[in-house]
Amino acid sequence: QVQLAESGGGLVQAGGSLRLSCAASGRSFSTYRVAWFRQTPGKEREIVGHIRWSDASYADSVKGRFTISRDNAKNTVYLQMSSLKPEDTAIYYCAARNRDVFPAGAAASYAYWGQGTQVTVGS
């Protein structure tokens, strides 16, 4: 079993930056695909980006502004967010899976989830 815990959310002004962390416990998740999703009220959870090994991919809405990285020694994945916009306001979740049967954007395919962290971007 893997337990995930996000941290680093908060309130930031438009154009600012935040770094979210997703720390895993229970076992190493260095070989897992780890994704960041976000959700706003009344909307489905959408994928922001994902990483496996050192290969990361991003949604078009955040490409060039967000960067996902991982530190296997710390069993942690990061989401560096820059040039934040009010529309980035959401609860951000990290998720992990160890099998790539379904597309990376399929939220239901991730077995492990964090509790979420709120990111609010003021205009």
C-alpha positions in Angstrom: 0.0 0.0 0.0 1.0 3.5 -0.8 -0.2 6.5 1.2 0.0 9.9 -0.5 0.0 13.3 1.1 0.0 16.7 -0.7 1.2 19.9 0.7 2.2 23.4 -0.5 -1.2 24.8 -1.5 -2.3 28.2 -0.6 -3.3 31.7 -1.8 -1.2 33.4 -4.4 -1.7 36.4 -6.7 -2.0 36.0 -10.5 1.4 35.6 -12.0 2.9 34.1 -8.9 4.3 30.6 -8.2 3.6 27.7 -5.9 5.2 24.3 -5.5 3.1 21.4 -4.4 4.6 18.3 -3.0 3.2 14.7 -3.0 5.0 12.6 -0.4 4.5 8.9 -0.5 4.8 6.5 2.5 4.4 2.8 2.9 6.6 1.8 0.0 8.7 3.4 -2.7 6.8 4.7 -5.6 9.8 5.5 -7.8 8.5 3.1 -10.5 4.9 4.4 -10.4 3.2 6.7 -12.7 2.3 9.8 -10.6 -0.3 12.3 -11.9 -1.6 15.6 -10.7 -5.3 16.2 -11.1 -7.3 19.2 -10.2 -11.0 19.8 -9.5 -13.3 22.7 -9.1 -16.9 22.6 -7.8 -19.3 21.1 -10.3 -16.6 19.9 -12.7 -14.9 16.6 -13.3 -11.4 16.0 -12.1 -9.0 16.9 -14.8 -5.5 15.9 -15.3 -2.8 18.5 -15.1 0.2 16.3 -15.9 1.9 13.1 -15.0 5.3 11.6 -14.7 6.8 8.1 -15.0 10.5 7.6 -14.4 11.7 11.1 -15.6 9.3 11.5 -18.5 6.6 14.1 -17.8 3.6 15.2 -19.9 1.2 18.1 -19.4 -2.2 19.3 -20.2 -2.2 22.0 -22.8 -3.7 24.5 -20.3 -0.6 24.3 -18.1 2.1 23.5 -20.6 5.1 25.8 -20.3 3.9 27.0 -16.9 3.9 23.9 -14.7 6.7 21.4 -14.2 6.5 17.9 -12.6 9.6 16.4 -11.1 10.4 13.7 -8.6 13.0 13.0 -5.9 13.2 9.3 -5.4 15.4 9.6 -2.4 12.6 11.5 -0.7 9.8 9.5 -2.3 8.3 12.7 -3.4 6.9 14.2 -6.5 6.6 17.9 -7.1 4.4 20.2 -9.1 6.0 23.5 -9.7 3.4 26.0 -10.8 4.4 29.4 -12.3 2.6 32.2 -14.0 -0.5 31.2 -12.2 -3.9 32.3 -13.4 -7.2 32.7 -11.6 -8.5 29.7 -13.6 -5.8 27.5 -12.0 -7.8 27.8 -8.8 -8.8 24.3 -7.7 -8.2 21.5 -5.3 -5.1 19.7 -6.5 -4.7 16.0 -6.0 -1.8 13.6 -6.6 -2.5 10.1 -7.6 -0.3 7.1 -8.3 -0.6 3.8 -10.1 1.9 1.0 -10.9 0.3 -0.4 -14.0 -0.2 1.5 -17.3 -3.3 -0.3 -18.7 -5.4 2.8 -19.2 -4.6 6.3 -20.5 -2.8 8.5 -18.0 -5.8 10.8 -17.9 -8.2 8.1 -16.6 -8.6 9.1 -13.0 -10.3 5.9 -12.1 -7.2 3.9 -13.1 -5.2 5.4 -10.2 -5.3 3.2 -7.1 -3.7 5.7 -4.7 -4.8 9.3 -4.0 -3.8 12.1 -1.7 -6.3 14.1 0.3 -6.0 17.2 -1.9 -4.6 20.7 -1.4 -6.4 23.9 -2.2 -4.7 26.4 -4.6 -6.4 29.8 -4.9 -5.1 32.3 -7.4 -6.3 35.9 -6.9 -6.8 38.3 -9.8 
